[in-house]
Each structure stands twice: as C-alpha cells, then as structure tokens.
C-alpha cells in the first residue's frame, strides 16, 4: 500500500523541475496510468470520449482512503517522496505531485477509490484549486477510478491549437504501448467513444508483448536476454552486493536480424527503471552494435530496459520525466553493446534444446546418397575443432555437418532440428569478423599495376590505407594489399572494387565477400564441420555483413507435424 499523501515542503518544491505536465490527451493518460502502476495495479482500463474531451482510467490497485483523497489534488502533494534526499532515490513513476492539481485547473476532476479491506469506497469531486467540493460514499470494487471531463474547456484557444483527434489518439496508443512494455505483467483494455479500441494481454516478459504491437513479428522472431551487471561505482570501492536495491540488470528484447527489421529506427526503444526515456547515446549504441547484421537501410527492432540503482539516475531533468541524467553513461554503453553481442550468438541459451533430438538422427539416416547430396555420417578426427586449436574449448553449441546440397548448402544437425547453412555467406561472416579484429595490410612484390583510376578512386584507396604511386600515363602502382587478398588471383579486380567508395568497414566487407569460398565449391565433411565451428563462434552469426540470413531453420517440431509423426503405436498401424 502506498504511503499517506502529504504536501511537500517548499525547499523540495523549489528543487523540482517545473513545467507544463498536462499538455495533451496523451499526457493525461500517461500521468493517470503511472499513478495506477505506482498503486500496484495489474489491470488498467482506459476510456477516452473524444467529442467530450473526457478521459477515465480505472485500475485494481491498492486504492486510497478519504484523508488521502482530500489531499491528492492539492499542489505539490504526493505519497512518493518526503524530503530533498528522496529526489536521489526515486523508485516510483510519479513523485512531483503536480498532475492532479494541474487537472483541476484545466478540467473537472473526480475520483472514486476503495481500499481493499474496507466495505465501501469514496466518490470525491474537486474544485479548481484542488480542494474537495463534494465527497460521498460509493459501492465500487477495490481500486481507483479517475475521471477527467471537459479537458482544456476553460482555455478554448489552446484546445483549437492541438493536433487533430486522430493524431492525439495515435499518441495515446503509443503512450500506452510504451508503458506496457515496461510493465508486461499488466493487462490493458482501451476504449474510444464507448467502443473497445484495443487490448494488451499480460505476458511473462516484454518479449510476449512486442508481437501485439508490431505486425508480422512473432515471439520466435525475438531474442530475449537478461544480464546482471555490477554498478560502476562498486567495481573498485566495495564487493558486489546481493542487495536488490544495488543490483543492475540489462533486459533486452532484440529482433533477430535474419527474421525481422524495420525501414526506420522507430522501434529502438530504451527504458530505465520502468519508464520509457530518451537516451540518444544508448540508442546509437544499439544501432552501431547491429549495423553489420542488417540489410542496407534497415534498422533493428530492440527494446532495452535498464534497471539500475535509483542513485544512478537523476529524474529531475524534464517535467514529463522523458529525459534523464544517467551517471556513468560510457559504462552502460559498453555493457549494452556486450549484451547485444551475447544475444546474437549461437549457444544453448539462445537456441532451446529439443527433448526429441533422436528423431532427427533417425530421419537423416533415412536419406539417400543421390542427386546433389554429398553425404557421409563419418566425421574425421579433429574435424570438430579449428586448425591449431585442438586444445581449445569446444564451441558453446555443437552443430554437426551432415551433408552438402548442390555444393552450396551445408545440411546441419542440432538437437532442435535441422539447418541449411549457405556456405559462402557463413564463411563471409567468419572472414569479416577476422578482418575487423585484425585488419592487416601487407607489402606487394611485385606491385600490382592499375590503369584509368579516377581521382576519387585513388583517394578512396589511400583512405583505407592502400599505398598508391604514379607509374606512368594513366597507370598507378599498388604497393600493399589486405593480407587476405594476397594469395588470390583476382587481386586487381578486388582492388578496383575497393576503390569504388565506402569507409574502412565497407572495405572489410568487400574483402570478406571476395575471399569467402564460392557457392558451387565441393567441400569435404571435415571442411564443412570446420566452417560450422568457425561460424558458430562469430559474434553475429545470424546474418552476413550485408544483412542476408545465413541459415534456414527446419525445427524438429515442424518436421514432426509435416511427416505426421504424432501418433500412438498400434492405432496408426490398424491394430
């Protein structure tokens, strides 16, 4: 149950960031539902009557007693904080005590509320100053119902300057979705003009809510990860504490880049301690960490929720609490990038184990060694480790090479089913990450001679570190080259490709693509297994650097349904 409501002392009021809190219908909804969440609500019903400028928010929270209802709409009255020190340990969504008082000045406000263990509730109406004008008993379910009527009725010019109703309702929907993502355990029902508009079903985590907001995205298209990290100020000053008040968590829901992405960066969302906020630095970290996993001009689907100790955040920056000061920002950027890298890896945490993996082996044994299949069940000794790393730790999640289809796709078995891995782009991903980690230019002897290079092409080669010298009329000598291209016969073609533009990262992608094995190349089972081991160790194994998916998943459950293998012994045989 919330603490009793008191009026804040003047010294605290003067420290609080003041400003317009209620400036739209969406702002009213935001302030009221945040109060509901602070009251512990698990079900919230929002109703908006657009023609009457009326909003109602009902919840099943803890409710309020009469003395708190009498104090609730007075300026700077709140149950969330008491003194100036509390501003540095905010754990609630609201704390300023301004919203309800502002509503009494802009609209007609009434509240019905009942405590869970009491027999009756109270219906209270407020005047323009926030004082109670009428209070009567009422029979309602435990919880609170707040009704705001004739919003901005006393400032008609302001009402006329607001966006069209359709835009305002879109803002209301966006506001509710953002809040719901941060509180997935809450069920929402939203009405517009006496007709049900949309609902949001509660879920275990935010991963189960995103498909309700984004069309064509399924739960299986999303990877969820929760990482516990120490607070930066505990790393050197004191041992890491198990106290829940000092733990930090990074909760990440990331759209798998081979399955879903967006044309705009409109679903890169960041929340801190239960509230969606604007943190451009963290958002840019997300975009950078996923840049070479998506197709050109595509953006990730990502919801990041940081849960940190209250004293690491200063909420007192913006009246609507949409902007914050986050201490040790560089540290959190680093941890977020590491969490995204972990979520994109292939391992036992990101790929669920199947309880029926033996079925897959039986299915594979029934295959025939015909047509375009290079088939063998024998893996040569040492094929499951990379050359020179026989003593290294095995891959975190073993993929077993089974066959090669049309000298292009590697049939791969894992406990959850089958994958078809496209060998060229899998190798391209391996080589690209090797280049990023160890970009090396080696001397050429003799030099490669290129002709008819434009000034822009010569400038581009120099930009990525290639040494180029004038060698005669319309001829230039190349004195060094990326090490990976050194032994290739098409070095000149590769250099021309590098000269066509882009930054160093683009050049590394081009080199990886040029150096990767070609489709149509026949591989032995040992070579296939080595490639799989290298590929599954990469940081971003789901897509190539151009953003193309690397593998097609044929999960065991789907295979079972297709081959109708859900049967009872005897019955399916006519016994």
N, C-alpha and C positions, 0 to 999 in steps of 0.2 A: 504494500500500500504506500502511496506517496505521502510525503510529509505534509504537515499543515501549511497553508498558504499565508505568507507574511509579506508586508511591504518592505522593499529593500531600503537600507539606509542611504542617505544622499551621497555619501562618499563612494558607494558602489555604483549607484546610478550614474555618477559623473564619469566612471571608468568604462561604462558600457558603450559600445559603438551604436550611436543613434542613427535613425534614418527612416525612410518610408518602408514599413514592413508590409502593409496591405496596399498593393497597387494593382491588383487584378483578381479575377475569379480564381485562377490557379494559386495565387498567394494565399487566399483564404483557405482553400482546400489543404495546402501544404501545412499551414500553421495548425489547423484543427486536427489533421490526422497525426501530426507529430505529437500533439498532446495526447491523442489516443494511444499511440505507441508507448509514450512515457508512462501511461497508466496501465501498461501490461496487456493491452488488447490483443486478441488472436483472431478476431473477426471485426471488420470495419465495413460499414455501408455508407456510401457517399451518394447523395442525390442533389442534382442541380436543376433548377427551373429557370431556363434562360430568359423567358419573357418577363418573369417577375423578379429577376436578379436575386434569387433565393438559393441558399446552399444549406444542406443539412448533413451532418456527419454523426453517425451513431456507432457506438462500439460496446464491447463487452468487457471493458476494463474495470479497474477497481472502484470507480465511482467516487463521488465527493459528498461530504457531509454539509449540512446547511451553513455552518460557520465558514467553511471554505468557499462555498458558492457566493456568500455575501462579500467575500474579499476578492474573488477571482478576477473581476473586471476593473478593479482599481489600478491606476497607473503604477507600473513597476512592482506589481505583486506577483510572487512566484513561490513555488514549493521546491525549486530546483537548487537554488543557492541561498546563502545567508550573508556571506561577507566577501571582502575583496580576495581573500586567499582561494575561495571556491572557484574564481574565474580561471584558475590554473589546474583545476581537476574536474572539468565538466564531463559528466558521463551521461547526461540526458540530451534529448534533441532540442528541447526548449530551455531557456534559462533567463531571458531578459524581462519577461512579464509585461510585454508591450502589446502583444497581438490582440487579446480580448478587449483591452481598453481601447485600442485603435478601432476595433469593430464597433464599439458602442458609439463612437463619434462619426462613423461612416455608414451605419446601418442600424437596424433594430436587432437586438441580440436577446436570445432566450436560451436557457439551459435546463434540461431535465437530467437528474442524476440520482442514482441509488447505490448505496454501499451494499456489498454482497451479503452481509449478515443482518441487514435491517429489514423490517417488514414493509416499509414504504419509502418512496423517493420524494424529491422536491422539484417543483417547477418554478424557476426564477426568471423574471424579466428585469432588464437593466435600462436605466435612463442614459442620456448622452454623456454623463460624467462617469459612468461605470458603477453608480450606486444602484442598489436593488430597489425597484419600484413596485414589485409585486412578488410574493412568494407563497405558493400553495403546495399542499401535499398532492402526490400523484402516484398511481399504480403503474409501475414500469418494471421491466426486467433489470437486474443488476447491470450497471454500466452508465454511460453518459450519452445524451443526445443534445447536440448543439445546433441551433437553427439561426441562420443569419438571413434577414429579409431586407428587401429594398436596398441592396448594396449600392453605395455612391448616390443614393437618391437625393441627398442634400447637396451634391456637387454635380449637377447635370452636365455641365461643360466637360468635366473630367470623364464622365461616362461616355459622352459622344466621341471623345478622343481615343477611346480604347479600340483595339482591333475588332474585326468582325467576329460575331459569335462563334462561327466555325473555327476560327483561329484560336479563340480563347478556349474552346472545348478541346482542341488538339493539345493545347498547353496543359490543360487539366489531366488529360490522359497520359501525357509524357511525365508529368509530375508524379502521378500515382505509380506508374511503372518504375520510375527511378527509386522511389521509396520502397516499393515492394521488393525489388531486387536485393535491397539491403536487409530486408526482414522477410525471408522466404517462408517463415512459419505462419504468416498471417494470411487469412482468406479475405478477399475483397469482392464486393458487389457494388457496381456503379450504375446509377440510374440517371437518365436525362429526360426531363419533361414527362415523368410518370411512365417511362418505358425503360426496360433494362437495356443498358448500353453495352457493358462488357463485365466479365468476371475474371478474377485471377485466383486460381486454385493454389492452396498452400503446397509447398514441397519441402523435401528434406534440406535441399540446398538451392542456391541460386541457379545451378545448372538445370533444375527442373522448371524454372520459371521462364528462362530465356526463350524456349520454343513457343511459349504462349504469346510472346511479343514480336518475334521475327518469323515471318512466313518461310516455309520450306526448310527450316532448321529443326533438326531432331536432337533429342538428348544424346544420341550416339555420335552426333557431329561435334560434340563439345568435350573438351578435356578439362576436368576439374582437379585442382591441386591445392592443398593447404600446407603451408610451410611455417614452422615455428622458428623464429629467429630471435637472438638476443637484442635488447635495446643497445644502441651505440654507446650510451654512457655507462653501461655495465661491463663492457668488454675489458677494460683495464682497471676499473676502480673497485669492482667487487665481483664475487662469484655470481653466476647467473641464478636468478631467483625463480623458484617454482610458484611464487605468489601470482595468482591470476591477474592481479592489478598491474603487474610489471611485465607480463608476457607480451610478446608481439607476434602477430600472425599475418601472413600474406595469404589471402584467399583469392584464388584465380580461377576464372572460368574462361577458357580460350577456345575459340572456334578452330578446329583442326584445319590447317591451311589447304589440305588436299580435298576438303569437303565443303567448306563454306567460307565466303569472304564478301566484301561489300564494295560498291563503286565509290563510296565516300567514307571518310573516317567518322561516321555518325554513330557507330556502336563501339567506340573506345571510351569506356566509362570508368571513372575512378570514384571510389567511396572511401571515407575514413570514419571509423567508429560509428557505423550505422547511418551515415548521411552522404549523399552524392555531393561531390565538391569539384571545383575547377582546380586542377593541378597540372598546368601545361607541361611542366618538366617531366612528370611521371607519364603523362600521355605520350610525349615524344619518345620516352624510353621504350614504351610498348611498341610504337611504330618502328623504331630503329631495330628492336630485337626481332621483329617479324618481317623486316624488309625483304630479305632474300629467301623467304619461304612462300611468297605470294606472286601471282602473275602481275605483269606490269599494270600500273594504275589500279590496283586493287588494295583494299585495306582490311585489317583483321576485325573479327568480332571478339571483343575482350571486355570482361567485367572484372575489375580488380578492386578488392576490398581490403584495406589495411586496418588492422585492429592493433592499436598501439596504446601505450600508457597515456592517460589524459594530460600529463605534464609535458608531453612532447608536441602538443598541439595548442595553438592559440586560436580559438574560435572567434575571438573578439575583433574581427577584421572587417566584417561585412554585416549589415543589418539582417540580411536573409541567411546568413551563415553559409553562403555559397562559395566563399573564398576563405582560406585559412592560411596561417603560417605553420608550416611543418618543419620542426627542427631536424637537423642532420639530413637535409634533403639528398645530398650526394650518396649517403649511405643507403637510403631507401631506393634510390635509382639503381644502385648496384644490385641490391637484393631482389628487386623486381625483375631485372634482366636475367639473373640466375634462375629465378622461379620459372620464367617463360622458357628458358633453355631446358630446364628439367621437365616441364610439361610436354615439350615437343619430342623428347627422346623416346626410344622404344625400350621398354622394360616391363617387368612384371607388374608394376603399379599402373602403367598406362594401358596395358593390354590384359584384360581379365583372363585368368586361366579357365580352361574348359574341363569339366568333370568327365567328359566323354572323348578324350583325345585318342583313345584306342580305335574308335570308329574311323577316324581319319586314316590311320595306317591301313586298316582293312580295305578302305575304299581305294587307296593308292595301289595296293597290291593287286587289285583287280584290273588296273590299267594295262594296256598292251603296248609293246615297244614297236610301234609302227608309225608311218607317216612322218610328220615333222618333229617327233619326240626323240630327244637324246636321253635315254632312260637308264638309270642304274641305282640300285639300292645300297651299293657299297661305297662308303666314304673312306678315302685313302687316309692312312695315318698322318696326322699333322694337318689335315685339311681344315680342321675347325679352329685353327689359330693362324694368325698372320705370320708371315715370314719374319724370322728374327725375334718373335715374341712368344716362343714356345713356353716360357716360364711365366708369361704374363697371366693376369686374371682372366678367366673366360668371360665372354660377353654377358651382360646382365640378363639377357633374354635370348635363348638359343633359337635360331632359325635354321632349319635343316633343308639344304638343297636336295631336290628330288629329281628334277628333270629340266630340260630346256625345250621350249616350244618355238619352232621356226627360227632358231638361233637368235631369238630376240628376248623372250620372256623366260625368267627362271621360276619354275614351279617350286614353291617354298612351303614346307610344312611347319606348323607350330601348334601348340596344344589347343588353340582355339579354332583351328580350321586350316585353310589354305590361302596363300597369297600368290599372285602373279606379279613378279618384280621385273620391271623394264630395265634391262641390264645397262643400257647406255646412260640413262639419266641417274640411275643409282650410283654408277661409277663417277658421273659428273659431280654429284653431291660430295662424294668422298674426296675427289681431287680439289674441288673448290675450297673445302674447309682446310685441306692441307696447304693450299696456296695462301689462304688468309692467315693461317698460323705461321707460315714460313715462306713469305714471298722473297724469292731469291733470283737475282739476275746474274748470269754467268757470261764470261767473255767468249766471243766467237772468233775462231781462227780456222779457216779464213773468214772474212766478213761476208755478209750477205748484201748483194747489190740490188737496190730497188730503184725503179725509174718512174718519172712522171708523178712524183709526190707533190701535192699542193702544199702551200704554206700551212694550212690548217692541219693537214695530216702530219707534217713534220713537227709542228707544235704539240700535237697530241702525243706522239711517240716520246718526245722529250718530257712531257708532263708526267708520264708513267715511268720515267727513269731510263728509257732506251737511249743509248748513245748513238747519234747520227752525224755523219760527216759528209760534206760535199765531195763528190767523187768524179765529177765531170758534168757535161751538159745534160741536165735533167736526170742526173744519176746521184744516188746517195748510198753511202756505205753504212751498214748497221754493225756496230761493234760488240753489242751484247744482246742477250735474249733471255726471257724467262726460262729457268732451268728445265722445267717440264717439257718445253718445246725443243730442247737442244737436239734430241735424237730423232726427231720427226723429219720425214722427207718433205713435208709441206710447210717448212718454216717461213718461207717467203709469203705464202698465202696467209698464214697466221699473222704475220706482222702487218700485212695490208689490212686485215680485219681489225687489229688493234688500233690502227691509225684512223679509223673511221669515227672515233669520238667516244666520250664517256670518261668517267673517273677511274681511279685505280680499281675500285671494286668491280666495275663493269669489265675492265680488262681481265681481272682474275676470273670472272665468269666465262669470258670468251676463251681464255686459255684452258680452263677446265673442260669446256664443251669440245674444244678442238682436240684435247688429249684423251678424252674418255674413249673406251672401246666402242666400236660401231655396232649397231644392230646388224645382224647377219653374220656376226663372228661366232663361230662354234667354240664353246667352252667345255672343258672337262668338268667333271663333278667337283674335283678339287678346286679348280679355278672359280666355279660358281660359289662354293662354300666360302672361299677366301673373300670374295667380293661381298657376300652377305655379311660376314663377320665385320669387315671394314665399314660397310654401310650402316649396320645397326648401332655402331659406336659413334656415329656422327651426331652433332648437336641438333640438327634439324632434318631428320631422316624422312619426313613425310612428303616433301616436295623437293624438286631440283632448284637450283638458284634462279631459274626463270619462273618458278611458281607452278610447274606442272606436277601432277601427282606421280609418285614413283611406283606405287603398288596398287593392285586391285584386291580387295579383301573378299574371300569366299568363306564366311564363317560356318563353323560346323553345324550350328542350329539351322542355318538356311539350307545347307546341303541335306540335312535330315528331312526337312519339310519337302524339298524338291523330289527326293527319292522315296518319300513316303515311308520313312523308316521308324515312324512312331506307331508300332503295332505290338500286339500281345502274342507271345509264342503260342502256337496252336490254333488260335482263332483265325489268323491270316493264312493258315495252311489248310483250312477247311476241316480241321479236327473237331 
